[in-house]
Each structure stands twice: as C-alpha cells, then as structure tokens.
Amino acid sequence: MIEKEFRNEDPPSRIIALVLLIVTLVGSGSLAVKIGLQGFPPLKMALFRSTLGLVFVGGLGLYFGMSMRLRFEELPRLLLIAALYILHTITINIGTQLTTASRSTIFFTLYPLFVVVFGHFWLPGDRLSVRNTLGVLTAFGGVFVTLSPNLQGETAYLIGDLIVTLSACFLALRITLTKLFVQDIYPYRLLVWMLGLSALCFLCLSYIFERGQPIEWTLTSGTALIYQGWIHTGFCFLVLTSVLRKYKASKLVVFSFLMPVSGVSLSYLLLGDELTLSVLVGTGLVAAGIYIVNTQR
C-alpha cells in the first residue's frame, strides 16, 4: 500500500496549469493517429505505440529507482486496466478509420461525461452533482457548437461514430479505475505492466489479423508514431496517472474539452482566417463549463 486513505482533493492552480499543458499535447494525439494510420495497420501501430511508451515509462522508472516487480495481488487489477486500454486503443483506431475527423473528435470527447457518471458510483468524494453535471454538459456543448459546422449529415459514418463512442466509454472506465488502483500501485509500475501486457496482446492480434498487411515507413508516419509512443502514451500518461492519484478525476477530465476547441481555434489563427461565431461561442461555453466544475458554490 502506498496510500492508507483515498485521496480525492481539488486540484490547485499549479496542477491545473500542468493539466492544461498535458491537454495541449494530448490534443495532437488524434492527428498523430490519423497520420500514423497512413503508414501502419491499426494493430501494428498500437503495438509500436505501446512498446515505445513502455520504453519511456520503464526507463524513467528505473532511472529513479522505482520497483517494477509484479505483486501477485495486483495482477487482477493490472489485467483489467490493460484490457480496457487494449479495447480503447483498438476501437479508437478502427472507429477513426470509419468516420470523419470532426465526428470522431466530437464523439470521443464524450469520455469526461462517462468519467463523471462512473465516478459517482466508484470514487468516494466525487459524487454526481447538479453543478458538476451542468459544467460538463456546458463544456461538451461548446465542443459540439465549435465542430458542428464541419459535420456531415451522412448516415454512412454511423458505425464509426458508435465505435468511437464505445472507445470513449472504455477510456472513461479506465480513468476511473486507475484513480482507484493508483492508490495502492505506484504510477510507474501500473503503466509499465499495462503497456507491457497490452504490447503482448497487440503482437498476437496483429500476427493473426494483419499478417499480410505491409508497413509503409515514411518520415511523416514514423514521426507520428514516435509522438504517440513517447509524448502521448509515455509522458502524458505518466503525468495524468500521477495527478489522478491525488486529485478529483471529475475536475481534471473537464479540461479535456479544451483539446478540440483549441485545435480548431489555432487552425483559424494559423491560416489567418476570421474566427467564426461558432468557434467563439464554443470556446466561451467550454471555458464556462470548466469554471463551473472547478469552482465552489
């Protein structure tokens, strides 16, 4: 045991600033996935991504003298976390292939809503409240308003949309259970075994289902893969897992709504276009939702 009490505190300003940095880095993850899929089959990409993340987290843990020895009583929890990570990775890769980038972003951004619901049942001190619900719904409304002009009304993407939504559900459940498990398991060890078990599974699945599919190594796809492995899966996972150990999940995940909104806003600024009303309103709604969730009455 590394904690005798369940820690579920409100995040201070320095943690909020750190989470904002991580959200910015993670926000580029969807683009990296889309680019990486141009050169790698989904399961092979997941294998390489997990392996790179394992090297990053494991190497850093060994450098700081962290024990990576598996304890028998931790195995069921680690297997569950790894299974949720595998299901999330497979569904987000497949779902993104079957729908558009904008639709994938909107449906995947549902995961903070699921975290709030799961947290109500499993996380002490993080019960569902009218204020939290209103804040999360307001922030998600901002994402929808921002990206809705880019949506296409075709039903051909329905399967992809549903798969991405399922992926968001898997991610939310993994975040919720990680909050619980990391009270007893050091973040380094939890991530090392999660990524190690996942890599073995992806290796087997790729051998079965992608044996004849080639890999196209290019500078672009390779760079996207390295970003996914070292920045997204390695650095970002480690920081988020560490802060989840102490701070409320519902107040941390709401910042994720900034990812798609900031990405769209940045594209307008970089291209020199005038910001549209939907982007301005959406940004305001996301900011309002974050404020509602992270302020007391």
C-alpha atoms as a printed R data frame, in Angstrom:
    type eleno elety resid chain resno       x       y       z
1   ATOM     1    CA   MET     A     1   0.000   0.000   0.000
2   ATOM     2    CA   ILE     A     2   1.349   3.420  -0.856
3   ATOM     3    CA   GLU     A     3  -1.709   5.284   0.461
4   ATOM     4    CA   LYS     A     4  -3.767   4.479   3.568
5   ATOM     5    CA   GLU     A     5  -6.546   6.913   2.701
6   ATOM     6    CA   PHE     A     6  -8.334   7.551  -0.553
7   ATOM     7    CA   ARG     A     7  -7.042  10.906  -1.800
8   ATOM     8    CA   ASN     A     8  -9.511  12.983  -3.785
9   ATOM     9    CA   GLU     A     9  -8.588  16.642  -3.444
10  ATOM    10    CA   ASP     A    10  -9.468  19.670  -5.547
11  ATOM    11    CA   PRO     A    11  -6.562  20.493  -7.921
12  ATOM    12    CA   PRO     A    12  -4.609  23.685  -7.106
13  ATOM    13    CA   SER     A    13  -3.606  26.215  -9.746
14  ATOM    14    CA   ARG     A    14  -0.192  24.626 -10.408
15  ATOM    15    CA   ILE     A    15  -1.800  21.248 -11.125
16  ATOM    16    CA   ILE     A    16  -4.370  22.912 -13.367
17  ATOM    17    CA   ALA     A    17  -1.533  24.561 -15.319
18  ATOM    18    CA   LEU     A    18   0.204  21.178 -15.667
19  ATOM    19    CA   VAL     A    19  -3.016  19.521 -16.845
20  ATOM    20    CA   LEU     A    20  -3.508  22.286 -19.406
21  ATOM    21    CA   LEU     A    21  -0.041  21.521 -20.806
22  ATOM    22    CA   ILE     A    22  -0.853  17.807 -20.993
23  ATOM    23    CA   VAL     A    23  -4.214  18.526 -22.626
24  ATOM    24    CA   THR     A    24  -2.426  20.584 -25.271
25  ATOM    25    CA   LEU     A    25  -0.033  17.716 -26.012
26  ATOM    26    CA   VAL     A    26  -2.770  15.074 -25.987
27  ATOM    27    CA   GLY     A    27  -4.849  17.246 -28.305
28  ATOM    28    CA   SER     A    28  -2.409  16.465 -31.088
29  ATOM    29    CA   GLY     A    29  -2.806  12.744 -30.476
30  ATOM    30    CA   SER     A    30  -5.838  12.348 -32.749
31  ATOM    31    CA   LEU     A    31  -3.961  13.950 -35.610
32  ATOM    32    CA   ALA     A    32  -0.972  11.706 -34.917
33  ATOM    33    CA   VAL     A    33  -3.257   8.655 -35.046
34  ATOM    34    CA   LYS     A    34  -4.762   9.768 -38.343
35  ATOM    35    CA   ILE     A    35  -1.313  10.356 -39.861
36  ATOM    36    CA   GLY     A    36   0.129   7.154 -38.431
37  ATOM    37    CA   LEU     A    37  -2.683   5.067 -39.918
38  ATOM    38    CA   GLN     A    38  -1.486   6.131 -43.365
39  ATOM    39    CA   GLY     A    39   1.624   4.009 -42.872
40  ATOM    40    CA   PHE     A    40   0.715   1.426 -40.251
41  ATOM    41    CA   PRO     A    41  -2.159  -1.043 -39.867
42  ATOM    42    CA   PRO     A    42  -4.143  -0.262 -36.677
43  ATOM    43    CA   LEU     A    43  -2.936  -3.192 -34.557
44  ATOM    44    CA   LYS     A    44   0.703  -2.840 -35.598
45  ATOM    45    CA   MET     A    45   0.557   0.858 -34.799
46  ATOM    46    CA   ALA     A    46  -0.917   0.046 -31.395
47  ATOM    47    CA   LEU     A    47   1.900  -2.470 -30.820
48  ATOM    48    CA   PHE     A    48   4.643   0.031 -31.656
49  ATOM    49    CA   ARG     A    49   2.922   2.785 -29.668
50  ATOM    50    CA   SER     A    50   2.669   0.603 -26.546
51  ATOM    51    CA   THR     A    51   6.261  -0.560 -26.925
52  ATOM    52    CA   LEU     A    52   7.586   2.989 -27.234
53  ATOM    53    CA   GLY     A    53   5.520   4.072 -24.233
54  ATOM    54    CA   LEU     A    54   6.800   1.088 -22.253
55  ATOM    55    CA   VAL     A    55  10.415   2.015 -23.029
56  ATOM    56    CA   PHE     A    56   9.800   5.622 -21.956
57  ATOM    57    CA   VAL     A    57   7.956   4.914 -18.688
58  ATOM    58    CA   GLY     A    58  10.032   1.868 -17.762
59  ATOM    59    CA   GLY     A    59  13.317   3.600 -18.487
60  ATOM    60    CA   LEU     A    60  12.324   6.658 -16.471
61  ATOM    61    CA   GLY     A    61  11.108   4.490 -13.601
62  ATOM    62    CA   LEU     A    62  14.340   2.517 -13.468
63  ATOM    63    CA   TYR     A    63  16.336   5.763 -13.582
64  ATOM    64    CA   PHE     A    64  14.524   6.993 -10.470
65  ATOM    65    CA   GLY     A    65  14.875   3.618  -8.748
66  ATOM    66    CA   MET     A    66  11.210   2.592  -8.905
67  ATOM    67    CA   SER     A    67  10.383  -1.073  -8.341
68  ATOM    68    CA   MET     A    68   8.694  -2.709 -11.335
69  ATOM    69    CA   ARG     A    69   8.310  -6.114  -9.655
70  ATOM    70    CA   LEU     A    70   4.841  -7.546 -10.164
71  ATOM    71    CA   ARG     A    71   2.962  -8.365  -6.981
72  ATOM    72    CA   PHE     A    72   0.517 -11.240  -7.223
73  ATOM    73    CA   GLU     A    73  -2.334  -9.351  -5.531
74  ATOM    74    CA   GLU     A    74  -2.010  -6.570  -8.128
75  ATOM    75    CA   LEU     A    75  -2.315  -8.874 -11.146
76  ATOM    76    CA   PRO     A    76  -6.151  -8.882 -11.475
77  ATOM    77    CA   ARG     A    77  -6.270  -5.079 -11.410
78  ATOM    78    CA   LEU     A    78  -3.405  -4.732 -13.880
79  ATOM    79    CA   LEU     A    79  -5.044  -7.224 -16.245
80  ATOM    80    CA   LEU     A    80  -8.294  -5.239 -16.091
81  ATOM    81    CA   ILE     A    81  -6.544  -1.922 -16.770
82  ATOM    82    CA   ALA     A    82  -4.604  -3.480 -19.656
83  ATOM    83    CA   ALA     A    83  -7.783  -4.974 -21.137
84  ATOM    84    CA   LEU     A    84  -9.532  -1.581 -21.054
85  ATOM    85    CA   TYR     A    85  -6.503   0.068 -22.662
86  ATOM    86    CA   ILE     A    86  -6.454  -2.574 -25.413
87  ATOM    87    CA   LEU     A    87 -10.189  -2.181 -26.091
88  ATOM    88    CA   HIS     A    88  -9.898   1.613 -26.092
89  ATOM    89    CA   THR     A    89  -6.941   1.609 -28.488
90  ATOM    90    CA   ILE     A    90  -8.495  -0.860 -30.934
91  ATOM    91    CA   THR     A    91 -11.878   0.888 -31.023
92  ATOM    92    CA   ILE     A    92 -10.461   4.408 -31.433
93  ATOM    93    CA   ASN     A    93  -8.215   3.292 -34.303
94  ATOM    94    CA   ILE     A    94 -10.983   1.393 -36.113
95  ATOM    95    CA   GLY     A    95 -13.667   3.989 -35.384
96  ATOM    96    CA   THR     A    96 -11.487   6.835 -36.631
97  ATOM    97    CA   GLN     A    97 -10.986   4.966 -39.904
98  ATOM    98    CA   LEU     A    98 -14.763   4.599 -40.381
99  ATOM    99    CA   THR     A    99 -15.794   8.198 -39.723
100 ATOM   100    CA   THR     A   100 -14.553  11.737 -40.295
101 ATOM   101    CA   ALA     A   101 -12.017  13.520 -38.087
102 ATOM   102    CA   SER     A   102 -14.584  16.048 -36.836
103 ATOM   103    CA   ARG     A   103 -17.176  13.428 -35.982
104 ATOM   104    CA   SER     A   104 -14.553  11.268 -34.264
105 ATOM   105    CA   THR     A   105 -13.439  14.233 -32.155
106 ATOM   106    CA   ILE     A   106 -16.962  15.078 -31.028
107 ATOM   107    CA   PHE     A   107 -17.966  11.537 -30.082
108 ATOM   108    CA   PHE     A   108 -14.640  10.755 -28.409
109 ATOM   109    CA   THR     A   109 -14.949  13.935 -26.342
110 ATOM   110    CA   LEU     A   110 -17.908  12.315 -24.594
111 ATOM   111    CA   TYR     A   111 -15.499  10.476 -22.280
112 ATOM   112    CA   PRO     A   112 -15.485  13.129 -19.480
113 ATOM   113    CA   LEU     A   113 -19.260  12.681 -19.261
114 ATOM   114    CA   PHE     A   114 -18.732   8.959 -18.695
115 ATOM   115    CA   VAL     A   115 -15.999   9.668 -16.096
116 ATOM   116    CA   VAL     A   116 -18.423  11.830 -14.096
117 ATOM   117    CA   VAL     A   117 -21.046   9.062 -14.169
118 ATOM   118    CA   PHE     A   118 -18.614   6.250 -13.292
119 ATOM   119    CA   GLY     A   119 -17.018   8.382 -10.582
120 ATOM   120    CA   HIS     A   120 -20.388   8.861  -8.923
121 ATOM   121    CA   PHE     A   121 -20.613   5.130  -8.261
122 ATOM   122    CA   TRP     A   122 -16.957   4.211  -7.600
123 ATOM   123    CA   LEU     A   123 -14.994   7.259  -6.397
124 ATOM   124    CA   PRO     A   124 -15.558   8.413  -2.810
125 ATOM   125    CA   GLY     A   125 -15.978  12.178  -2.576
126 ATOM   126    CA   ASP     A   126 -16.600  12.562  -6.307
127 ATOM   127    CA   ARG     A   127 -20.356  12.171  -6.359
128 ATOM   128    CA   LEU     A   128 -22.503  13.343  -9.224
129 ATOM   129    CA   SER     A   129 -23.885  16.814  -8.502
130 ATOM   130    CA   VAL     A   130 -26.072  19.240 -10.404
131 ATOM   131    CA   ARG     A   131 -23.180  21.685 -10.595
132 ATOM   132    CA   ASN     A   132 -20.672  19.178 -11.985
133 ATOM   133    CA   THR     A   133 -23.201  17.795 -14.443
134 ATOM   134    CA   LEU     A   134 -24.119  21.281 -15.658
135 ATOM   135    CA   GLY     A   135 -20.456  22.210 -16.058
136 ATOM   136    CA   VAL     A   136 -19.535  19.089 -18.019
137 ATOM   137    CA   LEU     A   137 -22.608  19.363 -20.270
138 ATOM   138    CA   THR     A   138 -21.851  23.047 -20.896
139 ATOM   139    CA   ALA     A   139 -18.257  22.261 -21.859
140 ATOM   140    CA   PHE     A   140 -19.337  19.441 -24.175
141 ATOM   141    CA   GLY     A   141 -21.895  21.789 -25.709
142 ATOM   142    CA   GLY     A   142 -19.012  24.123 -26.513
143 ATOM   143    CA   VAL     A   143 -17.189  21.337 -28.348
144 ATOM   144    CA   PHE     A   144 -20.316  20.466 -30.320
145 ATOM   145    CA   VAL     A   145 -21.003  24.094 -31.281
146 ATOM   146    CA   THR     A   146 -17.395  24.580 -32.373
147 ATOM   147    CA   LEU     A   147 -17.205  21.495 -34.580
148 ATOM   148    CA   SER     A   148 -20.803  21.224 -35.790
149 ATOM   149    CA   PRO     A   149 -20.194  23.250 -38.999
150 ATOM   150    CA   ASN     A   150 -17.710  20.563 -40.064
151 ATOM   151    CA   LEU     A   151 -20.107  17.682 -39.552
152 ATOM   152    CA   GLN     A   152 -21.660  15.888 -42.477
153 ATOM   153    CA   GLY     A   153 -25.182  14.593 -42.208
154 ATOM   154    CA   GLU     A   154 -24.471  11.263 -43.871
155 ATOM   155    CA   THR     A   155 -25.526   8.103 -42.035
156 ATOM   156    CA   ALA     A   156 -22.624   6.200 -43.619
157 ATOM   157    CA   TYR     A   157 -20.466   7.233 -40.646
158 ATOM   158    CA   LEU     A   158 -22.888   5.903 -38.009
159 ATOM   159    CA   ILE     A   159 -20.930   2.705 -37.323
160 ATOM   160    CA   GLY     A   160 -17.688   4.633 -36.932
161 ATOM   161    CA   ASP     A   161 -19.403   7.139 -34.624
162 ATOM   162    CA   LEU     A   162 -20.722   4.351 -32.408
163 ATOM   163    CA   ILE     A   163 -17.330   2.638 -32.241
164 ATOM   164    CA   VAL     A   164 -15.638   5.923 -31.251
165 ATOM   165    CA   THR     A   165 -18.296   6.466 -28.557
166 ATOM   166    CA   LEU     A   166 -17.593   2.961 -27.253
167 ATOM   167    CA   SER     A   167 -13.905   3.850 -27.177
168 ATOM   168    CA   ALA     A   168 -14.713   6.932 -25.100
169 ATOM   169    CA   CYS     A   169 -16.592   4.695 -22.666
170 ATOM   170    CA   PHE     A   170 -13.617   2.325 -22.334
171 ATOM   171    CA   LEU     A   171 -11.276   5.267 -21.710
172 ATOM   172    CA   ALA     A   172 -13.574   6.746 -19.058
173 ATOM   173    CA   LEU     A   173 -13.786   3.425 -17.237
174 ATOM   174    CA   ARG     A   174 -10.000   3.051 -17.364
175 ATOM   175    CA   ILE     A   175  -9.511   6.552 -15.933
176 ATOM   176    CA   THR     A   176 -11.981   5.846 -13.137
177 ATOM   177    CA   LEU     A   177 -10.399   2.520 -12.186
178 ATOM   178    CA   THR     A   178  -6.895   3.989 -12.500
179 ATOM   179    CA   LYS     A   179  -7.921   6.571  -9.904
180 ATOM   180    CA   LEU     A   180  -8.851   3.710  -7.588
181 ATOM   181    CA   PHE     A   181  -5.919   1.392  -8.309
182 ATOM   182    CA   VAL     A   182  -3.183   4.021  -8.223
183 ATOM   183    CA   GLN     A   183  -3.871   4.497  -4.505
184 ATOM   184    CA   ASP     A   184  -2.129   1.139  -3.987
185 ATOM   185    CA   ILE     A   185   0.058   0.740  -7.088
186 ATOM   186    CA   TYR     A   186   2.785   3.202  -7.998
187 ATOM   187    CA   PRO     A   187   2.024   5.027 -11.301
188 ATOM   188    CA   TYR     A   188   5.256   3.799 -12.910
189 ATOM   189    CA   ARG     A   189   4.546   0.144 -12.139
190 ATOM   190    CA   LEU     A   190   0.890   0.398 -13.146
191 ATOM   191    CA   LEU     A   191   1.760   1.891 -16.533
192 ATOM   192    CA   VAL     A   192   4.695  -0.453 -17.195
193 ATOM   193    CA   TRP     A   193   2.572  -3.550 -16.713
194 ATOM   194    CA   MET     A   194  -0.420  -2.058 -18.508
195 ATOM   195    CA   LEU     A   195   1.692  -1.236 -21.565
196 ATOM   196    CA   GLY     A   196   3.692  -4.470 -21.388
197 ATOM   197    CA   LEU     A   197   0.599  -6.683 -21.250
198 ATOM   198    CA   SER     A   198  -1.023  -4.608 -23.980
199 ATOM   199    CA   ALA     A   199   2.002  -4.914 -26.267
200 ATOM   200    CA   LEU     A   200   1.917  -8.710 -25.980
201 ATOM   201    CA   CYS     A   201  -1.783  -8.742 -26.835
202 ATOM   202    CA   PHE     A   202  -1.333  -6.396 -29.817
203 ATOM   203    CA   LEU     A   203   1.535  -8.580 -31.052
204 ATOM   204    CA   CYS     A   204  -0.703 -11.657 -31.081
205 ATOM   205    CA   LEU     A   205  -3.679  -9.856 -32.614
206 ATOM   206    CA   SER     A   206  -1.531  -8.260 -35.302
207 ATOM   207    CA   TYR     A   207   0.001 -11.629 -36.189
208 ATOM   208    CA   ILE     A   208  -3.479 -13.144 -36.570
209 ATOM   209    CA   PHE     A   209  -5.321 -10.342 -38.371
210 ATOM   210    CA   GLU     A   210  -2.633  -8.214 -40.075
211 ATOM   211    CA   ARG     A   211  -0.041 -10.757 -41.161
212 ATOM   212    CA   GLY     A   212  -0.303  -9.820 -44.831
213 ATOM   213    CA   GLN     A   213  -0.632  -6.058 -44.375
214 ATOM   214    CA   PRO     A   214   2.596  -4.151 -45.087
215 ATOM   215    CA   ILE     A   215   4.048  -1.244 -43.150
216 ATOM   216    CA   GLU     A   216   4.944   1.911 -45.081
217 ATOM   217    CA   TRP     A   217   7.792   3.557 -43.222
218 ATOM   218    CA   THR     A   218   7.850   7.264 -44.021
219 ATOM   219    CA   LEU     A   219   9.201  10.269 -42.157
220 ATOM   220    CA   THR     A   220   5.659  11.522 -41.559
221 ATOM   221    CA   SER     A   221   4.155   8.270 -40.279
222 ATOM   222    CA   GLY     A   222   7.290   7.495 -38.248
223 ATOM   223    CA   THR     A   223   7.215  10.905 -36.583
224 ATOM   224    CA   ALA     A   224   3.523  10.478 -35.794
225 ATOM   225    CA   LEU     A   225   4.246   7.076 -34.249
226 ATOM   226    CA   ILE     A   226   7.082   8.432 -32.083
227 ATOM   227    CA   TYR     A   227   4.810  11.238 -30.901
228 ATOM   228    CA   GLN     A   228   2.119   8.726 -29.958
229 ATOM   229    CA   GLY     A   229   4.579   6.488 -28.123
230 ATOM   230    CA   TRP     A   230   6.880   8.870 -26.266
231 ATOM   231    CA   ILE     A   231   4.797  12.028 -25.825
232 ATOM   232    CA   HIS     A   232   1.184  10.837 -25.735
233 ATOM   233    CA   THR     A   233   1.466   7.324 -24.260
234 ATOM   234    CA   GLY     A   234   4.682   7.857 -22.300
235 ATOM   235    CA   PHE     A   235   4.947  11.361 -20.882
236 ATOM   236    CA   CYS     A   236   1.256  12.337 -20.866
237 ATOM   237    CA   PHE     A   237   0.016   9.015 -19.456
238 ATOM   238    CA   LEU     A   238   2.592   9.182 -16.679
239 ATOM   239    CA   VAL     A   239   1.726  12.734 -15.643
240 ATOM   240    CA   LEU     A   240  -2.032  12.161 -15.770
241 ATOM   241    CA   THR     A   241  -1.776   8.911 -13.799
242 ATOM   242    CA   SER     A   242   0.332  10.649 -11.162
243 ATOM   243    CA   VAL     A   243  -2.078  13.559 -10.679
244 ATOM   244    CA   LEU     A   244  -5.077  11.203 -10.658
245 ATOM   245    CA   ARG     A   245  -3.591   9.566  -7.577
246 ATOM   246    CA   LYS     A   246  -4.340  12.676  -5.503
247 ATOM   247    CA   TYR     A   247  -6.867  14.899  -7.275
248 ATOM   248    CA   LYS     A   248 -10.514  14.545  -8.316
249 ATOM   249    CA   ALA     A   249 -10.995  12.875 -11.679
250 ATOM   250    CA   SER     A   250 -14.140  14.869 -12.500
251 ATOM   251    CA   LYS     A   251 -12.287  18.171 -12.073
252 ATOM   252    CA   LEU     A   252  -9.307  17.047 -14.156
253 ATOM   253    CA   VAL     A   253 -11.038  15.461 -17.159
254 ATOM   254    CA   VAL     A   254 -13.195  18.533 -17.863
255 ATOM   255    CA   PHE     A   255 -10.072  20.260 -19.190
256 ATOM   256    CA   SER     A   256 -10.066  17.694 -21.993
257 ATOM   257    CA   PHE     A   257 -12.840  19.668 -23.659
258 ATOM   258    CA   LEU     A   258 -10.220  22.298 -24.485
259 ATOM   259    CA   MET     A   259  -8.431  19.903 -26.872
260 ATOM   260    CA   PRO     A   260 -10.741  20.071 -29.905
261 ATOM   261    CA   VAL     A   261 -11.736  23.694 -29.334
262 ATOM   262    CA   SER     A   262  -8.163  24.938 -29.004
263 ATOM   263    CA   GLY     A   263  -7.168  22.913 -32.061
264 ATOM   264    CA   VAL     A   264  -9.877  24.472 -34.218
265 ATOM   265    CA   SER     A   265  -9.139  27.955 -32.903
266 ATOM   266    CA   LEU     A   266  -5.420  27.532 -33.570
267 ATOM   267    CA   SER     A   267  -6.083  26.429 -37.135
268 ATOM   268    CA   TYR     A   268  -8.062  29.607 -37.764
269 ATOM   269    CA   LEU     A   269  -5.283  31.746 -36.301
270 ATOM   270    CA   LEU     A   270  -2.502  29.993 -38.220
271 ATOM   271    CA   LEU     A   271  -4.402  30.201 -41.502
272 ATOM   272    CA   GLY     A   272  -5.207  33.859 -40.944
273 ATOM   273    CA   ASP     A   273  -8.956  33.315 -41.263
274 ATOM   274    CA   GLU     A   274 -11.520  35.247 -39.281
275 ATOM   275    CA   LEU     A   275 -12.817  33.344 -36.268
276 ATOM   276    CA   THR     A   276 -16.390  32.239 -36.838
277 ATOM   277    CA   LEU     A   277 -19.240  32.772 -34.410
278 ATOM   278    CA   SER     A   278 -19.431  29.026 -33.690
279 ATOM   279    CA   VAL     A   279 -15.775  28.921 -32.609
280 ATOM   280    CA   LEU     A   280 -16.156  31.968 -30.379
281 ATOM   281    CA   VAL     A   281 -19.365  30.706 -28.767
282 ATOM   282    CA   GLY     A   282 -17.961  27.195 -28.398
283 ATOM   283    CA   THR     A   283 -14.800  28.469 -26.721
284 ATOM   284    CA   GLY     A   284 -16.886  30.536 -24.319
285 ATOM   285    CA   LEU     A   285 -19.058  27.544 -23.418
286 ATOM   286    CA   VAL     A   286 -16.029  25.315 -22.760
287 ATOM   287    CA   ALA     A   287 -14.468  27.990 -20.541
288 ATOM   288    CA   ALA     A   288 -17.758  28.414 -18.682
289 ATOM   289    CA   GLY     A   289 -18.095  24.667 -18.141
290 ATOM   290    CA   ILE     A   290 -14.560  24.389 -16.749
291 ATOM   291    CA   TYR     A   291 -15.248  27.320 -14.440
292 ATOM   292    CA   ILE     A   292 -18.470  25.755 -13.146
293 ATOM   293    CA   VAL     A   293 -16.835  22.405 -12.388
294 ATOM   294    CA   ASN     A   294 -13.711  23.821 -10.730
295 ATOM   295    CA   THR     A   295 -15.268  26.494  -8.511
296 ATOM   296    CA   GLN     A   296 -17.159  26.038  -5.310
297 ATOM   297    CA   ARG     A   297 -20.553  27.461  -4.547
